[in-house]
């Protein structure tokens, strides 16, 4: 059977259900969101004279959920337009709508009887072959469909999204006993390519993979905290970014998740396990007391932490009173910070002979052993377990990667000395003379499967640049960037400076790449990387240093080099495709704007933000964003240059940044031909395919044309808007000074309205404005403040 998902339905409009529906709408799938019919009227409904028979009342739960999507943070919607693809209803009046969908997702309360009852109703209306799945976080998939039709059994499986669905990469796919193999294959591919997920195939066991290991590790941490006398703040100060975990660390994460939710998840494993394993999942007395008190975390206003105004306090587990937050401070923490690479940091901390080492060893040892005991039981291999923890819990390293980092042989010796029983899987690794769970075969990543090493299945769309460079080498490299032969006669330019800031070193490699492109058989160039962000902009520290040293000639040379580099990107005879993701700010955006094609990520936050540091864009960004707006207009429409100038001026002056790839398109940073990769792991592959497609189609660079500008009268209009903001108290005098410079550049200088000017002329006045601003003491103060504090200064 050929499966297609053109329309979906989500049943259950709570935070999770509405979030899944929003994610489906974000990727262009029309989605029906259904919930139960309310049994009582609200006071405001009574006041309006409504009854329980009115549709607005009957659809209240789903309608309210959709409205909340607009207010939630982080935002579940990539654009408000996604709401146009969402339809609401209820389970009594709209059950028949399930006949028209290809995928039905159940996201109701975690109660087996309720889920079974709902699936019986679904079974009565669905078309044969319709895919049905449950988003349960731990209830047995097979138990849910006892007594259902054979067709439903064949087309039923678990699809456990992690919250929030838009942002968390993990999707656990849990087949039932009778699920068709071809459906499992389809759902894995669909989830990866359309939903943008990292899929882990899990077995139908309590809490599946991520929550099974994650909950165990959290429960161990809670026990160690109480038994060894660590404070709430001390635990979080060590179990966060220091060891490659999210900023929310351990207890802040539980506050965000909700302590009642966590207790429910822990009890689910407790009820389905025995012996020593069950004891770990027994809810500590103090945690149960917190839940009984209604101290559930963020949703109730207090949990392990309490925030009042700007002050954050932590709960003392002995007195049950809140105190100032404490952090663990030991010599090993300072030593670890000096280590290169996460693996070295983690190893240093784990074996430290101090309170930090004692804490981490007490958490790691049982958690690693538990993970090894479950290989084959909860998932087929260690790769699935590691990926579940990285994609679902934000760990930089999965448990078996952590074990490799601290040394398997060394850690096992310590475990044995302390009386731990070593799992057969780990012992098999050592008995075969191996010292790590991961290795390489022919330059490819391999993992231990219990008998030997096996290559991780190849996926041409998933490219690991670090491993690719190790295998294929680089053509040219310096501290800021590398040029790589990307295969199929395509080049790739990778930034790898600190924060991927753009300096002369990056421009040197860019110009080398462009020269090579001109003088070779290469078909095109991808500009992309796999850092935390695509680029946070120009090297601000270097620019400030030159300005403070009054090296104006050098600064002019730097800015001109950048400008000419972006011009070369635009007019290259061969296609240049940029692949921006995450923060793509200032100079990062200026690299993208002139490219032949932008292959953005769904999570691309792009903007020209230079006003925040007292400057304006200096690499051609003003010009290119203005031109993008003009070209974004439908053909045959009269161009209102002033409206365009106003919009571009506002975008740059207010340092607006898109909140998604789709919003970047709405803001004209992307045009209708540019692409968006929902799966970030596929972005570089997609960018390369874009280069090849453009080359195959006989790519020709844009023809150099003069640009119509609003000139002197337009400048006056732009300035008037800025002066009104000053008089209203929204901006400072220096903001106005910056706005004048920006308005002059956007307007195209002192020329008549509608004058067509050369691009180089626009670059020249942009560079003059940039250089004059960089010499201003107040702009330098803003730059200094950003470098020191990481946030804008309003002076």
C-alpha positions in Angstrom: 0.0 0.0 0.0 1.2 3.5 -0.8 0.8 5.9 2.2 0.3 9.6 1.9 -0.4 12.2 4.6 -2.3 15.1 3.1 -4.6 15.9 6.0 -4.4 15.0 9.7 -6.5 15.1 12.8 -5.3 15.5 16.4 -7.7 14.5 19.2 -7.0 16.2 22.5 -6.3 20.0 22.5 -4.1 20.3 25.6 -0.6 21.8 25.4 0.8 18.7 23.8 -2.1 18.1 21.4 -2.4 21.7 20.2 1.4 21.8 19.9 1.4 18.8 17.6 -1.4 20.2 15.6 0.5 23.5 15.3 3.6 21.6 14.1 1.6 19.8 11.4 0.1 23.1 10.2 3.6 24.7 10.3 4.8 22.2 7.6 1.7 22.7 5.5 -0.6 19.9 6.5 -4.3 20.8 7.1 -5.2 19.6 10.5 -8.5 19.1 12.4 -8.2 19.6 16.2 -10.9 17.9 18.2 -11.7 17.7 21.9 -14.6 16.7 24.2 -17.8 18.8 24.7 -17.9 20.9 27.9 -20.4 19.7 30.5 -20.9 23.2 32.1 -21.2 26.8 30.9 -18.6 29.4 32.0 -19.9 32.6 33.6 -19.0 34.6 30.5 -20.9 32.2 28.3 -24.0 32.5 30.6 -23.7 36.2 30.4 -23.9 36.0 26.6 -27.0 33.9 26.8 -25.3 30.9 25.3 -26.3 27.3 26.0 -24.5 24.0 26.0 -25.9 23.4 22.5 -24.1 26.5 21.0 -21.2 25.5 18.7 -18.9 28.1 20.3 -19.5 26.3 23.7 -19.2 22.8 22.2 -15.9 23.7 20.5 -14.6 25.7 23.5 -11.7 23.5 24.4 -10.2 23.3 20.9 -11.0 27.0 20.2 -9.2 28.1 23.5 -6.3 25.9 22.7 -5.8 27.5 19.3 -6.0 31.0 20.8 -3.3 30.0 23.4 -1.0 29.1 20.5 -0.6 32.8 19.8 0.5 33.6 23.3 2.7 30.6 24.3 6.4 30.9 24.6 8.4 29.5 23.0 6.0 30.0 20.1 4.5 26.8 18.8 3.6 28.5 15.4 6.3 29.4 12.9 3.9 32.0 11.5 0.4 33.1 12.3 -0.6 32.0 8.8 -0.3 28.4 10.1 -3.7 28.9 11.9 -5.3 29.0 8.4 -4.6 25.3 8.2 -6.2 24.4 11.5 -9.9 23.5 11.9 -11.5 23.0 15.3 -14.3 20.8 16.4 -15.5 18.3 19.1 -15.8 14.6 19.4 -19.6 14.5 19.3 -20.4 16.7 16.3 -17.3 16.3 14.2 -16.2 12.6 14.6 -17.2 12.1 10.9 -14.4 14.5 9.9 -12.0 11.7 10.7 -13.2 9.9 7.5 -11.4 12.6 5.4 -7.9 12.5 7.0 -4.9 10.3 6.4 -3.5 10.3 10.0 -5.3 10.5 13.3 -3.2 11.2 16.4 -4.7 10.6 19.8 -3.3 12.9 22.5 -5.8 12.5 25.3 -5.2 12.0 29.1 -2.8 9.2 30.1 -5.5 6.7 31.0 -5.7 3.3 29.3 -9.5 3.0 29.7 -10.1 6.5 28.2 -7.7 5.8 25.3 -9.3 2.4 24.5 -12.8 4.0 24.5 -11.6 6.7 22.1 -9.9 4.2 19.8 -13.2 2.3 19.6 -14.9 5.4 18.4 -12.2 6.1 15.9 -12.4 2.5 14.6 -16.0 3.0 13.9 -15.5 6.0 11.5 -12.0 5.8 10.0 -11.4 4.7 6.4 -9.5 1.4 6.0 -5.8 2.2 5.7 -6.0 5.4 7.7 -2.9 5.7 10.0 -3.8 6.0 13.7 -1.2 6.7 16.4 -1.0 7.5 20.1 1.2 10.2 21.6 1.3 8.4 24.9 4.5 8.8 26.9 4.4 5.4 28.4 1.1 3.4 28.2 1.4 0.1 26.4 0.7 0.5 22.7 -0.5 -3.1 22.4 -2.9 -2.8 25.4 -4.6 0.2 23.8 -5.9 -1.7 20.7 -7.1 -4.9 22.3 -10.4 -5.8 20.7 -10.0 -3.4 17.8 -10.4 -4.3 14.1 -7.7 -6.0 12.2 -7.2 -3.1 9.9 -6.8 -0.6 12.8 -4.3 -3.0 14.4 -2.2 -3.1 11.2 -2.2 0.7 10.9 -1.7 1.6 14.6 1.5 2.6 16.3 2.9 5.0 19.0 4.3 8.3 17.9 5.6 9.9 21.0 6.5 13.6 20.4 8.5 15.5 23.0 7.4 18.9 24.3 7.5 21.4 22.7 6.8 19.6 19.4 8.1 22.4 17.2 11.5 22.5 18.8 12.4 19.1 20.3 13.8 16.8 17.7 12.9 13.4 19.1 10.0 11.4 17.9 9.8 7.9 19.3 8.0 5.5 16.9 6.6 2.5 18.8 5.2 -0.3 16.6 2.4 -2.6 17.9 2.6 -6.3 17.4 0.5 -6.2 14.2 1.8 -2.9 12.8 2.6 -3.4 9.1 6.4 -3.2 8.4 5.8 -1.0 5.4 3.9 1.5 7.6 6.8 1.7 10.0 9.1 2.4 7.2 6.8 5.1 5.8 6.4 6.8 9.2 10.1 6.9 9.8 10.7 8.5 6.5 7.8 10.9 6.8 8.8 11.9 10.3 12.4 12.6 9.2 11.7 14.4 6.0 8.3 16.2 6.6 8.2 16.6 10.3 11.9 17.3 10.6 12.3 14.8 13.4 15.0 12.5 14.6 13.3 9.1 14.8 14.1 6.5 17.4 12.4 3.1 16.9 11.3 2.1 20.4 9.9 -1.1 21.9 6.6 -1.3 23.7 8.0 -1.1 27.2 7.2 1.3 30.1 8.1 4.9 29.2 9.8 3.7 26.0 13.4 5.0 25.6 13.9 8.7 26.4 11.7 8.8 29.5 12.9 5.4 30.7 16.5 6.5 30.9 15.9 10.1 31.5 13.5 9.5 34.4 15.9 7.0 35.9 18.8 9.5 35.8 16.5 12.2 37.3 15.4 9.9 40.2 19.0 8.9 40.9 19.9 12.6 41.1 17.0 13.3 43.5 18.2 10.5 45.7 21.8 11.6 45.7 20.8 15.2 46.4 19.0 14.2 49.6 21.4 11.4 50.7 24.6 13.4 50.2 23.3 16.8 51.3 23.6 18.8 48.0 21.4 21.8 47.7 19.0 22.4 44.8 21.2 25.1 43.4 24.4 23.0 43.7 22.8 20.2 41.7 21.8 22.5 38.9 25.2 24.4 38.8 26.9 21.1 37.9 24.4 19.2 35.9 23.8 21.8 33.2 26.0 23.2 30.5 29.1 22.2 32.4 28.5 18.6 31.4 26.8 19.2 28.1 23.2 19.4 29.4 20.7 22.2 28.9 20.8 25.5 30.9 17.7 24.3 32.9 20.0 21.5 34.2 18.0 19.0 36.4 15.7 20.7 38.9 14.9 23.7 36.8 13.9 21.2 34.1 11.6 19.4 36.5 10.0 22.7 37.4 9.3 23.4 33.7 8.0 19.9 33.1 5.7 20.0 36.1 6.4 18.0 39.3 3.0 16.3 39.1 3.7 15.2 35.5 7.1 13.9 36.5 5.7 11.9 39.4 3.1 10.4 37.1 5.9 9.3 34.7 8.0 7.9 37.5 5.0 6.0 38.9 4.3 4.4 35.5 7.7 2.7 35.5 7.4 1.9 39.2 4.1 0.1 38.6 5.7 -2.0 35.8 9.0 -3.0 37.3 10.3 -5.0 40.3 13.2 -5.3 42.7 16.1 -2.8 42.8 14.9 -1.2 39.6 11.5 -0.4 41.1 13.1 1.1 44.2 14.8 3.8 42.1 11.4 4.9 40.7 9.9 5.2 44.1 8.9 8.9 44.5 10.9 10.6 47.3 8.8 11.7 50.3 9.9 15.3 49.9 8.8 15.3 46.2 5.4 13.9 47.0 5.0 16.6 49.7 5.8 19.3 47.2 3.1 17.9 44.8 0.6 17.7 47.7 1.4 21.3 48.6 0.6 22.3 45.0 4.3 23.3 44.5 4.3 21.9 40.9 7.0 24.2 39.4 6.6 26.9 36.7 2.8 26.3 36.2 2.1 27.0 39.9 4.7 29.6 40.5 7.0 27.6 42.7 8.7 24.3 42.9 12.3 23.6 43.5 12.8 27.3 42.7 10.7 30.3 43.6 11.0 33.6 41.7 9.8 36.9 43.2 10.5 39.8 41.0 14.1 39.4 39.8 15.1 37.3 42.8 15.3 33.5 42.5 15.4 31.4 45.6 15.8 27.6 46.0 13.9 25.2 48.3 15.7 23.9 51.3 14.6 20.2 51.5 15.1 20.0 55.2 13.3 23.2 56.3 10.9 23.5 53.3 11.7 27.2 53.2 13.2 29.1 50.3 16.8 30.4 50.5 19.2 32.2 48.2 20.5 30.0 45.4 23.8 28.3 46.1 26.3 27.0 43.6 28.9 24.2 44.0 32.4 25.6 43.8 35.3 23.2 43.7 38.8 23.1 42.2 37.7 20.5 39.6 35.2 22.9 38.1 37.8 25.5 37.4 40.2 22.8 36.0 37.6 21.4 33.8 36.8 24.8 32.3 40.4 24.9 31.0 40.0 21.5 29.2 39.4 21.4 25.4 36.3 19.5 24.4 33.4 18.2 26.3 34.7 14.7 26.7 37.8 15.9 28.5 35.7 18.2 30.8 33.3 15.4 31.7 36.2 13.0 32.5 38.0 15.6 34.6 34.9 16.3 36.7 33.7 12.7 37.0 37.0 11.5 38.6 37.6 14.6 40.7 38.3 13.9 44.3 35.9 16.6 45.6 32.2 17.2 46.0 31.7 17.7 42.2 33.3 14.4 41.4 31.4 12.6 44.1 28.1 14.0 42.7 28.7 13.2 39.1 30.1 9.7 39.7 27.1 8.9 42.0 24.7 9.9 39.1 26.7 8.6 36.1 27.6 5.1 37.5 24.1 3.8 38.1 22.7 5.6 35.0 25.3 4.1 32.6 24.8 0.6 34.1 21.1 0.9 33.7 21.4 2.1 30.1 23.5 -0.9 29.2 21.1 -3.3 31.0 18.3 -2.1 28.7 20.0 -2.5 25.3 17.8 -4.8 23.3 14.9 -4.4 25.8 13.8 -0.8 25.1 15.6 -0.3 21.7 17.7 -2.4 19.4 21.0 -0.6 19.8 23.0 2.0 21.7 22.7 4.5 18.9 18.9 4.6 19.4 19.4 5.1 23.2 22.0 7.8 22.8 20.0 9.6 20.2 16.9 9.5 22.4 18.7 11.3 25.2 20.3 13.9 22.9 17.2 14.6 20.8 14.6 14.4 23.6 16.5 15.7 26.7 19.1 18.0 25.1 22.1 16.0 26.3 25.2 16.8 24.2 26.3 13.2 24.8 24.2 10.1 25.2 24.9 7.6 28.0 27.2 5.4 25.9 29.1 8.5 24.6 29.5 9.6 28.2 30.9 6.2 29.0 33.4 6.4 26.2 34.3 9.9 27.4 35.1 8.8 31.0 36.8 5.6 29.8 35.0 2.3 29.8 37.8 0.2 31.3 38.7 2.7 34.0 35.1 3.3 35.0 34.2 -0.4 35.1 37.2 -1.0 37.4 35.9 1.7 39.8 32.4 0.3 39.6 33.5 -3.2 40.4 35.5 -1.9 43.3 32.4 -0.2 44.7 30.3 -3.4 44.3 28.3 -2.5 41.2 27.3 -5.5 39.0 28.5 -4.9 35.4 26.0 -5.5 32.7 26.6 -8.4 30.3 26.6 -6.0 27.3 29.4 -3.9 28.8 31.4 -7.0 29.9 31.1 -8.4 26.4 32.7 -5.2 25.0 35.7 -5.5 27.4 36.0 -9.3 26.9 36.6 -8.8 23.2 39.5 -6.4 24.0 37.5 -3.3 23.1 37.7 0.0 25.1 34.9 2.0 23.6 31.3 1.6 22.5 31.9 3.6 19.4 34.6 3.2 16.8 35.2 3.7 13.1 35.0 1.4 10.1 36.5 2.8 6.8 36.2 6.3 8.3 32.5 5.8 9.1 31.0 5.8 12.6 30.4 2.3 14.0 28.9 1.1 17.3 29.2 -2.1 19.4 26.2 -4.3 18.9 27.0 -7.0 21.5 29.3 -9.1 19.3 31.4 -6.6 17.3 31.3 -3.2 15.6 28.6 -2.4 13.1 28.4 0.7 10.9 25.7 3.2 11.7 23.3 3.0 8.7 24.2 5.4 6.0 21.8 8.3 5.2 23.0 10.5 2.4 20.9 13.4 3.6 22.5 13.5 7.1 26.0 15.0 6.8 28.4 15.4 9.7 30.9 18.0 8.6 33.4 17.1 11.3 33.5 13.5 10.2 33.3 14.5 6.5 36.4 16.7 6.8 38.2 13.9 8.7 37.6 11.5 5.9 37.9 13.8 2.8 40.2 16.6 4.1 40.0 20.3 3.3 41.2 22.4 0.3 42.1 25.4 2.3 41.7 26.6 5.8 42.5 29.2 8.4 41.3 30.1 11.9 38.0 31.5 10.6 36.9 29.2 7.8 37.5 26.1 5.7 36.9 25.3 2.0 35.8 21.7 1.4 35.3 19.6 -1.8 31.7 18.7 -1.1 31.5 16.1 -3.8 29.6 16.1 -7.1 31.7 19.1 -8.2 30.3 21.3 -5.4 32.4 23.4 -2.9 31.4 24.1 0.7 32.6 27.1 2.7 32.4 26.5 6.4 32.7 29.2 9.1 34.3 28.0 12.4 35.5 31.2 14.1 34.3 31.9 17.6 30.5 32.4 17.4 31.1 32.2 13.6 31.9 35.9 13.6 33.0 37.2 10.2 36.4 38.8 9.9 39.1 39.1 7.3 40.1 35.5 7.7 36.6 34.4 6.6 36.7 36.8 3.7 40.1 35.5 2.7 38.7 31.9 2.3 35.6 33.3 0.6 37.6 35.1 -2.0 39.8 32.0 -2.5 36.6 30.0 -3.0 35.2 32.4 -5.5 38.5 32.5 -7.4 38.6 28.7 -7.5 35.0 28.6 -8.7 35.8 30.9 -11.6 38.8 28.9 -12.7 37.6 25.3 -12.4 34.9 22.8 -13.2 33.2 23.2 -9.9 29.5 23.8 -10.4 28.8 26.0 -7.5 29.3 26.7 -3.8 27.4 26.1 -0.6 28.1 28.5 2.3 27.1 26.7 5.5 28.3 25.2 8.7 27.1 23.1 11.7 28.0 25.5 14.6 25.6 26.6 17.2 24.5 29.5 14.9 25.1 30.3 11.3 26.8 33.6 12.2 26.2 36.3 14.8 27.7 38.9 12.4 31.0 40.7 11.9 33.9 40.4 14.4 32.8 43.2 16.7 35.8 43.0 18.9 38.2 43.4 16.0 36.1 46.4 14.6 36.0 48.1 18.0 39.8 47.7 18.5 40.5 49.3 15.1 38.1 52.1 15.9 39.6 52.8 19.3 43.1 52.8 17.7 41.7 55.3 15.2 42.7 53.0 12.3 40.1 54.5 10.0 42.0 53.6 6.8 42.1 50.0 8.0 38.4 50.0 8.9 37.5 51.3 5.5 39.5 48.5 3.9 37.8 45.9 6.1 34.3 47.2 5.3 35.1 47.5 1.6 36.5 44.0 1.5 33.2 42.7 3.0 31.1 44.7 0.5 33.1 43.5 -2.5 32.8 39.9 -1.2 29.0 40.1 -1.0 29.0 41.7 -4.5 31.1 38.8 -5.8 28.6 36.3 -4.2 25.7 38.0 -6.0 27.3 38.2 -9.5 29.2 34.9 -9.4 28.9 33.1 -12.7 28.1 29.9 -10.8 25.4 29.5 -8.2 26.2 30.2 -4.6 23.7 28.8 -2.1 23.7 29.9 1.6 22.3 27.7 4.4 21.5 29.9 7.3 20.1 28.5 10.6 19.6 29.7 14.2 21.1 33.1 14.7 21.9 34.7 11.3 22.6 38.2 12.3 24.2 41.3 10.8 27.0 40.2 8.6 25.6 36.6 8.6 22.4 38.0 7.0 24.5 40.1 4.6 26.3 37.0 3.3 22.9 35.3 2.6 20.9 38.2 1.0 22.9 38.3 -2.3 23.2 34.6 -2.8 21.6 32.8 -5.8 19.4 30.7 -3.4 18.9 30.6 0.3 18.2 27.2 1.8 17.1 28.2 5.3 16.3 26.1 8.3 12.8 26.1 9.8 14.5 27.7 12.8 16.3 30.5 11.1 16.4 33.7 13.1 17.7 36.3 10.6 17.9 40.0 10.9 20.1 43.1 10.3 20.7 44.1 14.0 23.6 46.5 13.8 21.6 49.4 15.3 21.8 47.5 18.6 25.5 48.1 18.7 25.3 51.7 17.4 26.0 51.0 13.8 24.1 50.2 10.5 24.7 47.3 8.2 28.0 47.8 6.4 28.3 44.8 4.1 25.6 45.7 1.6 22.7 44.6 3.7 20.7 47.8 3.4 20.8 47.7 -0.4 20.1 44.0 -0.7 17.1 43.9 1.7 15.7 46.9 -0.2 16.1 45.2 -3.5 14.6 41.9 -2.1 11.5 43.9 -1.2 11.2 45.4 -4.7 11.7 42.0 -6.3 9.2 40.4 -3.9 6.3 42.4 -5.4 4.0 40.7 -7.9 4.8 41.6 -11.6 2.6 44.3 -13.0 2.1 46.0 -9.7 3.1 49.7 -9.5 6.0 50.0 -7.1 5.5 52.3 -4.1 9.2 53.1 -3.4 8.3 55.0 -0.3 6.4 52.2 1.2 9.3 49.8 0.5 11.8 52.3 2.0 9.6 52.7 5.1 9.4 49.0 5.6 13.1 48.3 5.1 14.0 51.3 7.4 11.8 50.0 10.1 13.1 46.5 9.9 16.8 47.6 10.2 16.2 50.5 12.6 14.3 48.3 15.0 16.8 45.4 14.5 13.9 43.0 13.7 14.8 39.3 13.7 12.6 36.6 12.2 11.3 34.0 14.6 11.4 31.2 12.0 12.3 30.5 8.4 8.7 31.2 7.4 8.7 34.6 9.1 12.0 35.3 7.3 10.1 34.8 4.1 7.3 37.1 5.2 10.0 39.7 6.1 11.5 39.4 2.6 14.8 38.0 3.7 13.8 34.9 1.7 11.9 35.1 -1.5 9.3 32.6 -2.9 12.0 30.5 -4.7 14.2 30.1 -1.6 13.9 26.8 0.4 13.3 25.9 4.0 14.6 22.6 5.4 12.4 21.4 8.2 14.9 18.8 9.3 18.2 20.6 10.2 20.2 17.5 9.6 19.2 17.6 5.9 19.9 21.3 5.4 23.4 21.0 3.9 22.3 18.2 1.6 19.3 20.3 0.5 21.6 23.2 -0.1 23.9 21.1 -2.3 21.0 19.8 -4.3 19.9 23.4 -4.9 23.4 24.2 -6.3 23.2 21.2 -8.6 19.7 22.0 -9.7 20.6 25.6 -10.5 23.7 24.5 -12.4 21.7 21.9 -14.3 19.2 24.5 -15.3 22.0 26.6 -16.9 22.4 29.2 -14.1 23.1 32.8 -15.1 23.9 35.5 -12.6 21.5 38.5 -12.3 22.0 41.3 -14.7 23.5 44.4 -13.1 20.8 47.0 -12.9 20.5 50.4 -11.4 18.2 50.7 -8.3 15.3 53.2 -8.0 15.5 55.1 -4.7 13.3 57.6 -2.8 16.0 60.2 -2.6 15.8 63.5 -0.7 12.0 63.6 -0.2 12.0 60.0 0.9 14.8 60.7 3.4 12.6 63.5 4.9 9.7 61.1 5.3 11.9 58.5 7.0 13.4 61.1 9.3 10.0 62.4 10.3 9.0 59.0 11.6 12.2 58.8 13.7 11.8 62.3 15.1 8.3 61.4 16.2 9.7 58.4 18.1 12.2 60.7 19.8 9.5 63.1 20.9 7.4 60.3 22.2 10.3 59.1 24.3 10.8 55.8 22.5 14.3 56.4 21.3 17.3 58.4 22.5 19.2 61.3 20.8 21.9 58.8 19.7 19.2 56.5 18.3 18.0 59.4 16.2 21.6 60.1 15.1 21.9 56.5 13.9 18.4 56.7 12.3 19.5 59.7 10.2 22.5 57.8 8.9 20.4 54.8 8.1 17.6 56.9 6.4 20.2 58.6 4.2 21.5 55.2 3.0 18.1 53.7 2.5 16.9 56.8 0.6 19.9 56.7 -1.7 21.2 60.1 -0.6 20.4 63.6 -1.9 18.9 62.7 -5.3 15.4 63.3 -6.7 12.7 60.7 -5.9 12.7 57.8 -8.4 16.4 58.3 -9.4 18.0 55.1 -10.6 21.4 54.7 -8.9 24.3 52.3 -9.2 24.8 49.6 -6.5 28.4 50.7 -5.9 27.1 54.2 -5.2 24.8 52.8 -2.5 27.7 50.7 -1.1 29.8 53.9 -0.9 27.3 55.9 1.0 26.6 52.9 3.3 30.4 52.6 4.0 30.7 56.3 4.7 27.8 56.1 7.2 29.2 53.0 8.8 32.7 54.5 9.3 31.3 57.8 10.7 29.2 55.8 13.2 32.0 53.6 14.3 34.0 56.7 15.3 31.3 58.0 17.5 32.0 57.5 21.3 28.4 56.5 22.0 28.5 53.9 19.3 31.8 52.6 20.7 30.2 52.4 24.2 27.3 50.3 22.7 29.8 48.0 21.1 31.8 47.7 24.3 28.6 47.0 26.3 27.5 44.2 23.9 30.9 42.6 24.1 31.0 42.8 27.9 27.4 42.2 28.8 25.9 40.4 25.8 23.0 42.8 25.5 22.3 46.2 23.9 23.0 49.5 25.6 20.6 52.4 25.2 22.5 55.6 25.6 
